[in-house]
Amino acid sequence: MSGTARPLELLLTRRAEADLLDIPVDFRQRIKADILHLTRREIPFAQLKKLRSFAPPIWQMTSGRYRILYRREGEKLLILRVVSKPDQRDLFRSFR
């Protein structure tokens, strides 16, 4: 039996898909690569942050100047949003 875990199933919200299409191609390629690494559980923990005051929990992954907001639901990875660091503050205000 192999010691490697199966990749997580990747799901994106419509808003996350729209966010990705608004991002310049060079940055988008890096973000996509980081998301694929996340599905394979290959992301260094230093790039991840559990956000407080959200139930169920929301996690943030840093990808250059962008933040990927996601939830883990069993063996599924749900990408909620992809936002630039400056836009993140306004986004969180809308959650509250």
N, C-alpha and C positions, 0 to 999 in steps of 0.2 A: 504494500500500500504506500502511496506517495504521501509525503509530509506537507505538500502544498495544498492550500485551501482553494476551493472553487471561487472564481470571481463573483462578485456581487452583481445582481441584475441591476442595470442602470435605467432609471426613469427620470425624465425631465418634465417639469411643469411647462405649460405654454409660455409663461412669463420668462422662465429660464432660457427657453429656446429663442425667444425674442431678444433677450439680453445678449445672448451669444451672437446673434446676427448683427447687432449694433456695435460690436467690438471690432476694431481693426484686425485684419487677417493675421498679422504677425503675432499679436497677443492671443487671438483666438486659438491658434495652433498650440501655443504653450498651455493654455487653459484646458483644451481637449486632452492633451497628453497627461496633464496632472489629474484630470478626472479619471482617465483610464488607469493610471497608477493607483488611484484611490480604490477603484473597483477591484483591483488585484491586491489591495492591502499593502502597497509598497511605498506609501508616503511616510516620510519622517514625521514623528510625533510633533516636532517643533513647528511644523507647518499647520498644525491643527489646533483648534481652540473650541472648547465647549462654551456656548453662550449661556449666560445666566438668565433666569426668570422666564424660560420657555418650557412648556410642557405640552407635548413630548419635546425632548431636547432638540435644539438646533445646533449644528456644528458649523464652524467656519474653517475653510482651508485657504491659505494665502497662495496666490499664484501671481507673482510679480506685483503689479499695482492693482490687481483685482482680487476680490474676495468671493469665494464660492460658498454659498450657504446651502446646507444639506441636512437631511435626516436619514438616519439608518433605521430601516424597518425590517427586522429579521435579516433575511438574505437579500434585501433590496436596498438600493441607494437612491434616494429621491433628491435630485438637485432642485432646490427651490428658486434660487436667484443667483445671478452672477453680476456683481456690481463693482464699480471702481471704489477705491478706498474713500475718496471724498464724498461719494454718493451714499456710502454705507450709513452715515450718521442720520441722514434724512430718512432713509428706509426704515431704520429701527424706530424712529419717532412715529412712523405710520403704523407700526405693529402694536404700539401701546394704546 
